[in-house]
Amino acid sequence: MLETVCPLNNRAYSAAFREFSGPSLYNSRIFSACSLPSVFMTDLTHCTDPTAPNQRVASVARNTLETKINVSLNLDGAGKGVFNTGVPFLEHMMDQIARHGMIDLDVTCDGDTHIDDHHSVEDIGITIGQAVAKAVGDKKGIRRYGHAYVPLDEALSRVVIDFSGRPGLVMHIPFTQKRIGQFDVELFWEFFQGFVNHAGVTLHVDNLRGHNAHHQIETVFKAFGRALRMALELDPRMEGIMPSTKGSL
């Protein structure tokens, strides 16, 4: 019924559902956009169904002598993360991407962690980048740019992203320690470098303050997720339009 009456497509439904689900499900903005009274809007749970038409989904597999990785994601998801990588702290950080980016993200990795975590962390970043690029497609209609500031107690970080098609990473995190538990903090650079190279984005990451290394990097990943969400949102005024004056990205 909803598909035949309401002019919004499933992507718009999904965005509306994510923003207004819960106590504010019956928000007047949804109903005015659909030209329907609230009594008809009884169920929007199908909006985050990855099998629904127009959902931006992708699956990518990467198999090398060092790692075997599978990534599935839905850019129009509900922020659900499922991880089995053998790198627990990275899983905690990827969960921030999913939750704050409202991306459904499923990552499995069988890597040579008996050596160290380097190959797994880098290759996971590469594969997520490939999956994001595949799901975004031609980039028509997206906002393209995203930014976020996120605090956590004494720590504050800023992330700015541009789906420019030009890979570039500028990253400044003055970590106060070299390891968080058993995790080598230098590997975060490898993760983000792998991501930007294969997602085709320009990414600026700055930890502005903080003295707890866990807080420093958690604010970075939360801000990264929120910046992704902003950049990948569909602008109804830009439907079918490339967000660039040169006509391509």
BELBEL-V344098 format. One record per run of one state. SS is the DSSP state (helix for helix, strand for strand, loop for the rest). FROM is the first residue (numbers start at 1). TO is the last residue. If there is no record, write none. Layout:
BEGIN
SS_FROM_TO + SS_FROM_TO
END
This chain:
BEGIN
loop_1_1 + helix_2_5 + loop_6_9 + helix_10_20 + loop_21_21 + helix_22_24 + loop_25_27 + helix_28_34 + loop_35_37 + helix_38_40 + loop_41_44 + helix_45_48 + loop_49_56 + strand_57_63 + loop_64_66 + strand_67_74 + loop_75_80 + strand_81_84 + loop_85_87 + helix_88_101 + loop_102_103 + strand_104_111 + loop_112_117 + helix_118_136 + loop_137_141 + strand_142_142 + loop_143_144 + strand_145_152 + loop_153_154 + strand_155_162 + loop_163_167 + strand_168_172 + loop_173_178 + strand_179_180 + loop_181_182 + strand_183_184 + loop_185_186 + helix_187_199 + loop_200_201 + strand_202_209 + loop_210_212 + helix_213_232 + loop_233_233 + strand_234_234 + loop_235_235 + helix_236_238 + loop_239_249
END
